[in-house]
């Protein structure tokens, strides 16, 4: 019995969740809400849109005025073939930053390796940050 409790406790502690997400973010980023995507890199927006639409939790809109919230993506590159991304949740009415995610890197392991590091980073932010926190 102690082993089961220890395993469950370890599992919950190790889940990659961002516990400091505010109620305000959860309120605007509910399932089915509309998101507008922004980034300095147009290709990154395309990859983020594909990853988010594939997940199916939020609806991507191009008109910021129709969005319930804005996701601004920030990319940086390290070494050869590593893209690092984080995102901020922005209130479209006030332009206030409500929350910034942790940084996520593109996949480097052979199992999920993608030669397109921007696409890989966008998939990883959806898999590692958005999916675990928005259910």
N, CA, C and O atoms as a MOPAC input file, in Angstrom:
PM7 MOZYME 1SCF
protein

 N      0.81900 1    -1.19000 1     0.00000 1
 C      0.00000 1     0.00000 1     0.00000 1
 C      0.87300 1     1.26900 1     0.00000 1
 O      0.58800 1     2.23400 1    -0.70800 1
 N      1.95600 1     1.24100 1     0.82200 1
 C      2.85400 1     2.38400 1     0.87400 1
 C      3.51200 1     2.61700 1    -0.48300 1
 O      3.75500 1     3.75900 1    -0.87300 1
 N      3.79500 1     1.54300 1    -1.19200 1
 C      4.41400 1     1.65500 1    -2.51300 1
 C      3.48200 1     2.35700 1    -3.48900 1
 O      3.92300 1     3.20900 1    -4.26000 1
 N      2.20600 1     2.01000 1    -3.46500 1
 C      1.22300 1     2.62600 1    -4.36500 1
 C      1.10300 1     4.11200 1    -4.06400 1
 O      1.07800 1     4.93500 1    -4.97900 1
 N      1.02900 1     4.45200 1    -2.79800 1
 C      0.92300 1     5.86700 1    -2.42300 1
 C      2.17200 1     6.62700 1    -2.85500 1
 O      2.08100 1     7.74900 1    -3.35300 1
 N      3.32400 1     6.01900 1    -2.66700 1
 C      4.57300 1     6.65500 1    -3.08500 1
 C      4.62200 1     6.85700 1    -4.59300 1
 O      5.06900 1     7.90300 1    -5.06400 1
 N      4.16700 1     5.87100 1    -5.34900 1
 C      4.13800 1     5.98400 1    -6.81200 1
 C      3.18600 1     7.09600 1    -7.24100 1
 O      3.53000 1     7.90500 1    -8.10300 1
 N      2.00100 1     7.14500 1    -6.65200 1
 C      1.03100 1     8.19200 1    -6.99500 1
 C      1.56000 1     9.57600 1    -6.63300 1
 O      1.42900 1    10.52200 1    -7.40900 1
 N      2.15100 1     9.68400 1    -5.46300 1
 C      2.70100 1    10.96100 1    -5.04500 1
 C      3.82000 1    11.41500 1    -5.97200 1
 O      3.87900 1    12.58700 1    -6.34500 1
 N      4.69400 1    10.51000 1    -6.34100 1
 C      5.78400 1    10.81900 1    -7.26600 1
 C      5.25100 1    11.23700 1    -8.62500 1
 O      5.77000 1    12.16800 1    -9.24000 1
 N      4.22200 1    10.55500 1    -9.09600 1
 C      3.62500 1    10.87900 1   -10.39200 1
 C      3.06500 1    12.29100 1   -10.39500 1
 O      3.30600 1    13.05200 1   -11.33200 1
 N      2.32000 1    12.65000 1    -9.35500 1
 C      1.73300 1    13.98100 1    -9.31100 1
 C      2.77600 1    15.07400 1    -9.14900 1
 O      2.61000 1    16.16700 1    -9.69100 1
 N      3.83500 1    14.80400 1    -8.42300 1
 C      4.89400 1    15.79000 1    -8.24700 1
 C      5.64200 1    16.00800 1    -9.55400 1
 O      6.07900 1    17.12300 1    -9.83600 1
 N      5.79400 1    14.96200 1   -10.35300 1
 C      6.59300 1    15.03300 1   -11.57800 1
 C      5.81300 1    15.50900 1   -12.79800 1
 O      6.40100 1    15.71100 1   -13.86100 1
 N      4.50800 1    15.69200 1   -12.66700 1
 C      3.74300 1    16.14400 1   -13.81900 1
 C      4.21600 1    17.53200 1   -14.22500 1
 O      4.39900 1    18.39800 1   -13.37000 1
 N      4.41800 1    17.75400 1   -15.52700 1
 C      4.94900 1    19.03700 1   -15.98100 1
 C      3.87300 1    20.11900 1   -16.06600 1
 O      3.53200 1    20.57100 1   -17.15900 1
 N      3.34600 1    20.52800 1   -14.93200 1
 C      2.31200 1    21.54400 1   -14.93500 1
 C      2.87000 1    22.85700 1   -14.42100 1
 O      3.76000 1    22.88400 1   -13.57100 1
 N      2.33700 1    23.92900 1   -14.94200 1
 C      2.73300 1    25.26500 1   -14.52600 1
 C      1.68700 1    25.73600 1   -13.51900 1
 O      0.62400 1    26.22400 1   -13.90300 1
 N      1.98900 1    25.58900 1   -12.24100 1
 C      1.01200 1    25.83500 1   -11.19400 1
 C      0.70700 1    27.30200 1   -10.95500 1
 O     -0.22800 1    27.61100 1   -10.21700 1
 N      1.44500 1    28.20000 1   -11.54000 1
 C      1.20300 1    29.61700 1   -11.29500 1
 C      0.30100 1    30.26400 1   -12.34600 1
 O      0.23100 1    31.49000 1   -12.43300 1
 N     -0.37800 1    29.45700 1   -13.13200 1
 C     -1.32500 1    30.00800 1   -14.10100 1
 C     -2.51000 1    30.57000 1   -13.32300 1
 O     -3.09200 1    29.88100 1   -12.48500 1
 N     -2.85900 1    31.80200 1   -13.59700 1
 C     -3.91800 1    32.47500 1   -12.84900 1
 C     -5.30500 1    32.04500 1   -13.31600 1
 O     -5.48100 1    31.53000 1   -14.42100 1
 N     -6.28000 1    32.27200 1   -12.44100 1
 C     -7.68300 1    31.98600 1   -12.77500 1
 C     -8.11900 1    32.82100 1   -13.97000 1
 O     -8.94800 1    32.39100 1   -14.77300 1
 N     -7.56200 1    34.00300 1   -14.07900 1
 C     -7.88500 1    34.90200 1   -15.18900 1
 C     -7.50900 1    34.26800 1   -16.53700 1
 O     -8.24800 1    34.39400 1   -17.51300 1
 N     -6.36800 1    33.59500 1   -16.58200 1
 C     -5.94000 1    32.91700 1   -17.80900 1
 C     -6.86800 1    31.75200 1   -18.11200 1
 O     -7.30300 1    31.57900 1   -19.25100 1
 N     -7.17300 1    30.95200 1   -17.09100 1
 C     -8.08900 1    29.82700 1   -17.31400 1
 C     -9.46000 1    30.31000 1   -17.78400 1
 O    -10.12900 1    29.62300 1   -18.55500 1
 N     -9.87800 1    31.48600 1   -17.32300 1
 C    -11.18400 1    32.02900 1   -17.71400 1
 C    -11.23200 1    32.41100 1   -19.19100 1
 O    -12.24400 1    32.19700 1   -19.85700 1
 N    -10.13600 1    32.97800 1   -19.70400 1
 C    -10.16400 1    33.40800 1   -21.10900 1
 C     -9.72400 1    32.30600 1   -22.06900 1
 O     -9.99400 1    32.38100 1   -23.26700 1
 N     -9.04400 1    31.27800 1   -21.54300 1
 C     -8.48100 1    30.22800 1   -22.40300 1
 C     -9.21900 1    28.89800 1   -22.22100 1
 O     -8.60000 1    27.83400 1   -22.20600 1
 N    -10.53700 1    28.97100 1   -22.08400 1
 C    -11.34300 1    27.75900 1   -21.92800 1
 C    -11.42700 1    27.00000 1   -23.25000 1
 O    -11.16300 1    27.54900 1   -24.32000 1
 N    -11.80200 1    25.72600 1   -23.15000 1
 C    -12.01100 1    24.89200 1   -24.34100 1
 C    -13.00200 1    25.58100 1   -25.28400 1
 O    -14.06900 1    26.02800 1   -24.86200 1
 N    -12.63800 1    25.65900 1   -26.54700 1
 C    -13.50700 1    26.25200 1   -27.55300 1
 C    -13.34100 1    27.75100 1   -27.73100 1
 O    -13.88200 1    28.32200 1   -28.67700 1
 N    -12.59900 1    28.40100 1   -26.83600 1
 C    -12.38500 1    29.83700 1   -26.98700 1
 C    -11.47000 1    30.11900 1   -28.17900 1
 O    -10.74900 1    29.24800 1   -28.66400 1
 N    -11.53200 1    31.37800 1   -28.63000 1
 C    -10.78300 1    31.77300 1   -29.82000 1
 C     -9.46400 1    32.43200 1   -29.43400 1
 O     -9.39900 1    33.27000 1   -28.53400 1
 N     -8.41200 1    32.02200 1   -30.14900 1
 C     -7.07800 1    32.54700 1   -29.89300 1
 C     -6.50000 1    33.14300 1   -31.17700 1
 O     -6.66000 1    32.59300 1   -32.26700 1
 N     -5.83000 1    34.27400 1   -31.01700 1
 C     -5.08400 1    34.88800 1   -32.10400 1
 C     -3.61000 1    34.64700 1   -31.80700 1
 O     -3.17000 1    34.80500 1   -30.66800 1
 N     -2.84700 1    34.26600 1   -32.82300 1
 C     -1.44000 1    33.92900 1   -32.65000 1
 C     -0.55100 1    35.04200 1   -33.19400 1
 O     -0.81400 1    35.60500 1   -34.25600 1
 N      0.50500 1    35.34600 1   -32.44600 1
 C      1.45100 1    36.37200 1   -32.87100 1
 C      2.87400 1    35.88400 1   -32.64900 1
 O      3.16900 1    35.18400 1   -31.68100 1
 N      3.74400 1    36.27200 1   -33.56900 1
 C      5.16600 1    35.96800 1   -33.47300 1
 C      5.87700 1    36.78400 1   -34.53900 1
 O      5.28600 1    37.12400 1   -35.56500 1
 N      7.13800 1    37.09800 1   -34.29900 1
 C      7.93200 1    37.81500 1   -35.29500 1
 C      8.18100 1    36.94400 1   -36.52200 1
 O      8.43000 1    37.45600 1   -37.61300 1
 N      8.11400 1    35.64300 1   -36.34200 1
 C      8.41800 1    34.68200 1   -37.39900 1
 C      7.12300 1    34.10200 1   -37.97000 1
 O      6.41100 1    33.37600 1   -37.27600 1
 N      6.82000 1    34.41500 1   -39.21300 1
 C      5.57200 1    33.95900 1   -39.83700 1
 C      5.49000 1    32.43400 1   -39.93200 1
 O      4.41300 1    31.86200 1   -39.76400 1
 N      6.61600 1    31.77600 1   -40.19800 1
 C      6.60100 1    30.31100 1   -40.26800 1
 C      6.26400 1    29.69900 1   -38.91300 1
 O      5.59000 1    28.67200 1   -38.84800 1
 N      6.72300 1    30.31500 1   -37.84500 1
 C      6.41600 1    29.82200 1   -36.50300 1
 C      4.91100 1    29.91400 1   -36.23900 1
 O      4.34000 1    29.03500 1   -35.59400 1
 N      4.27300 1    30.97000 1   -36.73500 1
 C      2.82500 1    31.10800 1   -36.57300 1
 C      2.10500 1    29.97300 1   -37.29400 1
 O      1.15600 1    29.39900 1   -36.76000 1
 N      2.55000 1    29.65200 1   -38.49300 1
 C      1.94600 1    28.55000 1   -39.24800 1
 C      2.07700 1    27.24000 1   -38.46600 1
 O      1.11700 1    26.47500 1   -38.37000 1
 N      3.26200 1    26.98300 1   -37.91000 1
 C      3.48400 1    25.74600 1   -37.15500 1
 C      2.67400 1    25.73200 1   -35.85900 1
 O      2.13500 1    24.69300 1   -35.47600 1
 N      2.58500 1    26.87400 1   -35.18600 1
 C      1.78800 1    26.95600 1   -33.96200 1
 C      0.31000 1    26.72600 1   -34.27400 1
 O     -0.38600 1    26.01600 1   -33.54700 1
 N     -0.15500 1    27.32900 1   -35.35200 1
 C     -1.55500 1    27.15800 1   -35.76300 1
 C     -1.85200 1    25.69300 1   -36.04500 1
 O     -2.88000 1    25.17400 1   -35.60900 1
 N     -0.97700 1    25.03200 1   -36.76100 1
 C     -1.18300 1    23.61500 1   -37.07200 1
 C     -1.20800 1    22.76400 1   -35.80900 1
 O     -2.05800 1    21.88400 1   -35.66900 1
 N     -0.28300 1    23.01900 1   -34.89100 1
 C     -0.21700 1    22.23600 1   -33.66000 1
 C     -1.45100 1    22.46100 1   -32.78800 1
 O     -1.99500 1    21.51100 1   -32.22500 1
 N     -1.89100 1    23.70800 1   -32.67500 1
 C     -3.06700 1    24.02100 1   -31.85300 1
 C     -4.33600 1    23.46900 1   -32.49200 1
 O     -5.18900 1    22.91600 1   -31.79700 1
 N     -4.46800 1    23.61400 1   -33.80200 1
 C     -5.65500 1    23.06900 1   -34.47700 1
 C     -5.68500 1    21.54200 1   -34.41700 1
 O     -6.75700 1    20.94600 1   -34.31400 1
 N     -4.52900 1    20.91600 1   -34.48100 1
 C     -4.45500 1    19.46400 1   -34.37200 1
 C     -4.91300 1    19.01000 1   -32.98400 1
 O     -5.56800 1    17.97600 1   -32.85200 1
 N     -4.57400 1    19.77000 1   -31.97000 1
 C     -5.00600 1    19.47500 1   -30.60600 1
 C     -6.51700 1    19.64900 1   -30.48800 1
 O     -7.18300 1    18.82600 1   -29.86000 1
 N     -7.06600 1    20.70500 1   -31.08100 1
 C     -8.51200 1    20.90800 1   -31.11600 1
 C     -9.12700 1    21.54000 1   -29.88500 1
 O    -10.35100 1    21.53700 1   -29.75400 1
 N     -8.34400 1    22.07300 1   -28.99400 1
 C     -8.87000 1    22.64800 1   -27.75000 1
 C     -9.35200 1    24.08600 1   -27.95900 1
 O    -10.43000 1    24.45400 1   -27.49200 1
 N     -8.56100 1    24.89300 1   -28.65600 1
 C     -8.91400 1    26.27700 1   -28.95900 1
 C     -9.14600 1    26.43300 1   -30.45400 1
 O     -8.67400 1    25.62900 1   -31.25700 1
 N     -9.88500 1    27.49100 1   -30.81800 1
 C    -10.10400 1    27.82300 1   -32.22400 1
 C     -9.18200 1    28.99100 1   -32.58100 1
 O     -9.19800 1    30.03100 1   -31.92200 1
 N     -8.39100 1    28.81000 1   -33.61800 1
 C     -7.45600 1    29.85200 1   -34.04500 1
 C     -8.17400 1    30.80500 1   -34.98700 1
 O     -8.79800 1    30.37800 1   -35.95900 1
 N     -8.08200 1    32.10600 1   -34.69300 1
 C     -8.67000 1    33.13500 1   -35.54900 1
 C     -7.57500 1    34.10500 1   -35.95700 1
 O     -6.62800 1    34.34100 1   -35.20700 1
 N     -7.71100 1    34.66100 1   -37.13900 1
 C     -6.69400 1    35.59800 1   -37.61600 1
 C     -6.96400 1    37.02600 1   -37.14600 1
 O     -6.03600 1    37.82900 1   -37.04500 1
 N     -8.21700 1    37.34800 1   -36.85900 1
 C     -8.58400 1    38.69400 1   -36.43100 1
 C     -8.46800 1    38.80400 1   -34.91000 1
 O     -9.22500 1    38.17500 1   -34.17100 1
 N     -7.53100 1    39.59400 1   -34.46800 1
 C     -7.28900 1    39.77100 1   -33.04000 1
 C     -8.52700 1    40.28800 1   -32.30900 1
 O     -8.72500 1    39.98600 1   -31.13200 1
 N     -9.35700 1    41.06600 1   -33.00000 1
 C    -10.55800 1    41.63600 1   -32.38300 1
 C    -11.60600 1    40.57200 1   -32.05600 1
 O    -12.45700 1    40.77800 1   -31.19000 1
 N    -11.54000 1    39.43800 1   -32.75000 1
 C    -12.50200 1    38.35200 1   -32.50800 1
 C    -11.97600 1    37.33200 1   -31.49500 1
 O    -12.68500 1    36.39600 1   -31.12700 1
 N    -10.74400 1    37.51600 1   -31.05100 1
 C    -10.10200 1    36.53800 1   -30.16100 1
 C    -10.48500 1    36.77500 1   -28.70100 1
 O    -10.68000 1    37.91000 1   -28.26400 1
 N    -10.58800 1    35.67100 1   -27.96400 1
 C    -10.78900 1    35.73100 1   -26.51800 1
 C     -9.45900 1    35.99600 1   -25.81300 1
 O     -9.42700 1    36.57400 1   -24.72600 1
 N     -8.36600 1    35.56900 1   -26.44200 1
 C     -7.03300 1    35.83400 1   -25.91500 1
 C     -6.01600 1    35.75200 1   -27.04700 1
 O     -6.30200 1    35.23600 1   -28.12800 1
 N     -4.82900 1    36.27000 1   -26.77700 1
 C     -3.74000 1    36.27300 1   -27.74500 1
 C     -2.60200 1    35.44100 1   -27.16500 1
 O     -2.28000 1    35.54700 1   -25.98200 1
 N     -2.00700 1    34.62500 1   -28.00300 1
 C     -0.78700 1    33.91100 1   -27.63900 1
 C      0.34300 1    34.52000 1   -28.44200 1
 O      0.33800 1    34.46900 1   -29.67200 1
 N      1.31900 1    35.09900 1   -27.74400 1
 C      2.50200 1    35.64100 1   -28.40100 1
 C      3.64700 1    34.67400 1   -28.15600 1
 O      3.98100 1    34.35800 1   -27.01400 1
 N      4.24000 1    34.21000 1   -29.24200 1
 C      5.33700 1    33.25700 1   -29.16700 1
 C      6.66600 1    33.98300 1   -29.34500 1
 O      6.80100 1    34.88700 1   -30.17000 1
 N      7.64400 1    33.55700 1   -28.54100 1
 C      8.99400 1    34.11100 1   -28.61300 1
 C      9.96700 1    32.96400 1   -28.86400 1
 O     10.01500 1    31.99300 1   -28.10900 1
 N     10.73900 1    33.09700 1   -29.93500 1
 C     11.69000 1    32.05900 1   -30.33200 1
 C     13.11700 1    32.54300 1   -30.13300 1
 O     13.43100 1    33.72400 1   -30.28200 1
 N     13.96000 1    31.59200 1   -29.79300 1
 C     15.40600 1    31.84600 1   -29.83500 1
 C     16.06700 1    30.53300 1   -30.21600 1
 O     15.51000 1    29.45300 1   -30.01700 1
 N     17.25900 1    30.65200 1   -30.76300 1
 C     17.96600 1    29.47500 1   -31.26600 1
 C     19.28600 1    29.33400 1   -30.52600 1
 O     19.98600 1    30.31200 1   -30.26300 1
 N     19.60200 1    28.09000 1   -30.19800 1
 C     20.85900 1    27.77800 1   -29.53100 1
 C     21.57200 1    26.69700 1   -30.30400 1
 O     20.97200 1    25.69800 1   -30.70000 1
 N     22.85100 1    26.90200 1   -30.51600 1
 C     23.64300 1    25.87300 1   -31.17800 1
 C     23.07600 1    25.50300 1   -32.53500 1
 O     22.38500 1    26.28700 1   -33.18700 1
 N     23.38700 1    24.30100 1   -32.93100 1
 C     22.91800 1    23.81300 1   -34.22300 1
 C     21.61600 1    23.03800 1   -34.04900 1
 O     21.59900 1    21.95800 1   -33.45800 1
 N     20.55900 1    23.58400 1   -34.55500 1
 C     19.31000 1    22.84600 1   -34.60900 1
 C     18.48600 1    22.77700 1   -33.34800 1
 O     17.70700 1    21.83700 1   -33.18700 1
 N     18.62300 1    23.74000 1   -32.43800 1
 C     17.77700 1    23.75400 1   -31.24800 1
 C     17.00700 1    25.06400 1   -31.22500 1
 O     17.59400 1    26.14600 1   -31.20000 1
 N     15.69000 1    24.95100 1   -31.23200 1
 C     14.80800 1    26.10400 1   -31.15200 1
 C     14.15800 1    26.08800 1   -29.76600 1
 O     13.66200 1    25.05500 1   -29.31700 1
 N     14.16800 1    27.22400 1   -29.10800 1
 C     13.56800 1    27.35800 1   -27.78400 1
 C     12.42200 1    28.34700 1   -27.89600 1
 O     12.57200 1    29.42400 1   -28.47200 1
 N     11.26500 1    27.97100 1   -27.33700 1
 C     10.06800 1    28.80500 1   -27.45700 1
 C      9.39200 1    28.95100 1   -26.10400 1
 O      9.41200 1    28.04100 1   -25.27600 1
 N      8.79500 1    30.11200 1   -25.90100 1
 C      7.85300 1    30.29800 1   -24.81500 1
 C      6.73000 1    31.17500 1   -25.35000 1
 O      6.84600 1    31.77600 1   -26.41800 1
 N      5.64900 1    31.23700 1   -24.59500 1
 C      4.49000 1    31.99700 1   -25.05700 1
 C      3.93300 1    32.83000 1   -23.91200 1
 O      4.06500 1    32.46900 1   -22.74200 1
 N      3.31700 1    33.93700 1   -24.25900 1
 C      2.61500 1    34.74100 1   -23.27000 1
 C      1.14000 1    34.78400 1   -23.63500 1
 O      0.77900 1    34.86100 1   -24.81000 1
 N      0.30100 1    34.73500 1   -22.62200 1
 C     -1.13700 1    34.89200 1   -22.78300 1
 C     -1.43900 1    36.36500 1   -22.56700 1
 O     -1.09100 1    36.93600 1   -21.53400 1
 N     -2.08700 1    36.97300 1   -23.54700 1
 C     -2.35500 1    38.40800 1   -23.51500 1
 C     -3.85800 1    38.64300 1   -23.61400 1
 O     -4.54500 1    38.00200 1   -24.41000 1
 N     -4.36000 1    39.56500 1   -22.80000 1
 C     -5.76600 1    39.96800 1   -22.87200 1
 C     -5.92100 1    40.91300 1   -24.06000 1
 O     -5.29200 1    41.97100 1   -24.07400 1
 N     -6.74000 1    40.56600 1   -25.06100 1
 C     -6.84200 1    41.41100 1   -26.25700 1
 C     -7.52400 1    42.75500 1   -25.99600 1
 O     -7.35600 1    43.69700 1   -26.77100 1
 N     -8.28300 1    42.84300 1   -24.92000 1
 C     -8.97900 1    44.11000 1   -24.63100 1
 C     -8.05000 1    45.14000 1   -24.00400 1
 O     -8.15100 1    46.33400 1   -24.28500 1
 N     -7.14400 1    44.66600 1   -23.15100 1
 C     -6.27500 1    45.58900 1   -22.42200 1
 C     -4.82400 1    45.52100 1   -22.88000 1
 O     -4.02700 1    46.39700 1   -22.54400 1
 N     -4.47700 1    44.49900 1   -23.63500 1
 C     -3.10700 1    44.23400 1   -24.08400 1
 C     -2.16500 1    43.92500 1   -22.91600 1
 O     -0.94700 1    44.05400 1   -23.03500 1
 N     -2.75600 1    43.51100 1   -21.77600 1
 C     -1.96200 1    43.13700 1   -20.60500 1
 C     -1.47200 1    41.69800 1   -20.74000 1
 O     -2.21700 1    40.81800 1   -21.17100 1
 N     -0.22000 1    41.46900 1   -20.37000 1
 C      0.32200 1    40.11700 1   -20.31900 1
 C     -0.18700 1    39.48000 1   -19.03200 1
 O      0.04600 1    39.99400 1   -17.93800 1
 N     -0.89300 1    38.34400 1   -19.17600 1
 C     -1.48500 1    37.67300 1   -18.03200 1
 C     -0.61800 1    36.53900 1   -17.49300 1
 O     -0.66000 1    36.21500 1   -16.30600 1
 N      0.16000 1    35.95100 1   -18.37700 1
 C      0.96400 1    34.80400 1   -17.96800 1
 C      1.99700 1    34.50400 1   -19.04800 1
 O      1.71400 1    34.63300 1   -20.23900 1
 N      3.19000 1    34.10400 1   -18.63100 1
 C      4.22800 1    33.65700 1   -19.55400 1
 C      4.59000 1    32.22300 1   -19.22400 1
 O      4.81300 1    31.88800 1   -18.06100 1
 N      4.65000 1    31.37300 1   -20.23900 1
 C      4.97700 1    29.96600 1   -20.03100 1
 C      6.47400 1    29.79100 1   -19.82400 1
 O      7.26700 1    30.70300 1   -20.06200 1
 N      6.83300 1    28.61600 1   -19.38200 1
 C      8.24600 1    28.26700 1   -19.29700 1
 C      8.75100 1    28.03100 1   -20.71600 1
 O      7.95900 1    27.87900 1   -21.64600 1
 N     10.04600 1    28.00200 1   -20.87600 1
 C     10.63500 1    27.72700 1   -22.18800 1
 C     10.61900 1    26.23800 1   -22.47300 1
 O     10.78600 1    25.41300 1   -21.57500 1
 N     10.41500 1    25.91200 1   -23.73700 1
 C     10.39500 1    24.52400 1   -24.20000 1
 C     11.32000 1    24.43800 1   -25.40900 1
 O     11.34800 1    25.34500 1   -26.24100 1
 N     12.07100 1    23.35400 1   -25.50400 1
 C     12.98800 1    23.18700 1   -26.62900 1
 C     12.42200 1    22.22800 1   -27.65600 1
 O     11.56500 1    21.39600 1   -27.36000 1
 N     12.92000 1    22.36800 1   -28.85800 1
 C     12.56200 1    21.42800 1   -29.91700 1
 C     13.09800 1    20.04800 1   -29.54300 1
 O     14.03700 1    19.92700 1   -28.75500 1
 N     12.50200 1    19.03300 1   -30.10700 1
 C     12.87400 1    17.65000 1   -29.78300 1
 C     14.26200 1    17.34500 1   -30.31500 1
 O     14.59000 1    17.67200 1   -31.45600 1
 N     15.07700 1    16.71300 1   -29.47200 1
 C     16.42600 1    16.32700 1   -29.87000 1
 C     16.59400 1    14.81300 1   -29.93000 1
 O     17.55400 1    14.31100 1   -30.51600 1
 N     15.65100 1    14.08300 1   -29.31700 1
 C     15.74900 1    12.62300 1   -29.30800 1
 C     15.34700 1    12.04700 1   -30.66000 1
 O     14.55300 1    12.64500 1   -31.38700 1
 N     15.88800 1    10.90600 1   -30.98600 1
 C     15.60500 1    10.26600 1   -32.27000 1
 C     14.12900 1     9.93600 1   -32.43300 1
 O     13.59400 1    10.01500 1   -33.53900 1
 N     13.46500 1     9.56700 1   -31.34000 1
 C     12.06100 1     9.15500 1   -31.40500 1
 C     11.15900 1    10.23900 1   -32.01100 1
 O     10.33900 1     9.94800 1   -32.88100 1
 N     11.31000 1    11.46500 1   -31.56000 1
 C     10.44300 1    12.52800 1   -32.03500 1
 C     11.15300 1    13.58200 1   -32.84300 1
 O     10.61500 1    14.67000 1   -33.05100 1
 N     12.35400 1    13.28300 1   -33.30500 1
 C     13.17800 1    14.27500 1   -33.98200 1
 C     12.50500 1    14.80100 1   -35.25100 1
 O     11.92100 1    14.04500 1   -36.02700 1
 N     12.60300 1    16.09100 1   -35.43400 1
 C     12.04900 1    16.77400 1   -36.59300 1
 C     13.12600 1    17.74300 1   -37.07500 1
 O     13.59900 1    18.58000 1   -36.30600 1
 N     13.51300 1    17.63100 1   -38.34100 1
 C     14.53600 1    18.52600 1   -38.87700 1
 C     14.09300 1    19.98700 1   -38.86100 1
 O     14.93100 1    20.88900 1   -38.84800 1
 N     12.78600 1    20.22400 1   -38.86200 1
 C     12.26900 1    21.58600 1   -38.77700 1
 C     12.12600 1    21.93900 1   -37.29800 1
 O     11.14400 1    21.56700 1   -36.65600 1
 N     13.10900 1    22.65800 1   -36.76300 1
 C     13.13800 1    22.90700 1   -35.32900 1
 C     12.02700 1    23.84200 1   -34.85800 1
 O     11.56800 1    23.71700 1   -33.72300 1
 N     11.58800 1    24.76800 1   -35.69500 1
 C     10.46700 1    25.63700 1   -35.31200 1
 C      9.19800 1    24.81800 1   -35.15800 1
 O      8.46900 1    24.96500 1   -34.17700 1
 N      8.94000 1    23.96000 1   -36.12300 1
 C      7.75400 1    23.10000 1   -36.05800 1
 C      7.82200 1    22.20500 1   -34.82300 1
 O      6.82700 1    22.02900 1   -34.12100 1
 N      8.98700 1    21.64700 1   -34.56500 1
 C      9.17300 1    20.78600 1   -33.40500 1
 C      8.93600 1    21.55000 1   -32.10600 1
 O      8.28300 1    21.03400 1   -31.19900 1
 N      9.45100 1    22.75800 1   -32.00500 1
 C      9.27500 1    23.56100 1   -30.79000 1
 C      7.80500 1    23.89600 1   -30.56300 1
 O      7.32500 1    23.86100 1   -29.43000 1
 N      7.09300 1    24.21800 1   -31.63600 1
 C      5.66800 1    24.54100 1   -31.49500 1
 C      4.87100 1    23.31100 1   -31.07100 1
 O      3.95500 1    23.41600 1   -30.25600 1
 N      5.20700 1    22.16800 1   -31.60900 1
 C      4.53800 1    20.93400 1   -31.17400 1
 C      4.82300 1    20.66800 1   -29.70300 1
 O      3.93700 1    20.25900 1   -28.95400 1
 N      6.07200 1    20.90500 1   -29.29400 1
 C      6.45900 1    20.63200 1   -27.91500 1
 C      5.77400 1    21.56100 1   -26.91600 1
 O      5.42700 1    21.12700 1   -25.81800 1
 N      5.57200 1    22.82300 1   -27.27200 1
 C      4.89700 1    23.72100 1   -26.33100 1
 C      3.43800 1    23.30500 1   -26.15500 1
 O      2.87900 1    23.42900 1   -25.06600 1
 N      2.82800 1    22.81300 1   -27.22600 1
 C      1.45700 1    22.30800 1   -27.10900 1
 C      1.43800 1    21.04600 1   -26.24500 1
 O      0.60100 1    20.91600 1   -25.35200 1
 N      2.35800 1    20.12000 1   -26.51200 1
 C      2.38900 1    18.83900 1   -25.78600 1
 C      2.82800 1    18.99100 1   -24.33500 1
 O      2.25300 1    18.35400 1   -23.45300 1
 N      3.82900 1    19.81800 1   -24.07100 1
 C      4.41100 1    19.88500 1   -22.73700 1
 C      3.81200 1    20.95900 1   -21.83100 1
 O      3.87500 1    20.84500 1   -20.60700 1
 N      3.23400 1    21.99400 1   -22.42500 1
 C      2.71800 1    23.10000 1   -21.61000 1
 C      1.20300 1    23.23100 1   -21.70800 1
 O      0.51200 1    23.22100 1   -20.68900 1
 N      0.68800 1    23.35200 1   -22.91700 1
 C     -0.74400 1    23.60700 1   -23.06300 1
 C     -1.59500 1    22.39600 1   -22.67500 1
 O     -2.50100 1    22.52300 1   -21.85100 1
 N     -1.32500 1    21.24700 1   -23.24600 1
 C     -2.14500 1    20.06200 1   -22.96900 1
 C     -2.20100 1    19.68900 1   -21.49300 1
 O     -3.29600 1    19.44400 1   -20.98600 1
 N     -1.07800 1    19.63200 1   -20.77600 1
 C     -1.16400 1    19.25500 1   -19.36800 1
 C     -1.90900 1    20.25600 1   -18.49500 1
 O     -2.47000 1    19.88000 1   -17.46500 1
 N     -1.92200 1    21.52200 1   -18.89300 1
 C     -2.53400 1    22.55800 1   -18.04600 1
 C     -3.95300 1    22.93200 1   -18.43100 1
 O     -4.70100 1    23.44800 1   -17.60000 1
 N     -4.33100 1    22.68500 1   -19.65200 1
 C     -5.68100 1    23.01800 1   -20.12400 1
 C     -6.34700 1    21.73800 1   -20.58400 1
 O     -6.07300 1    21.24300 1   -21.67700 1
 N     -7.21800 1    21.20900 1   -19.75300 1
 C     -7.87700 1    19.92400 1   -20.05000 1
 C     -9.36200 1    20.11300 1   -20.19700 1
 O    -10.08600 1    19.14900 1   -20.44800 1

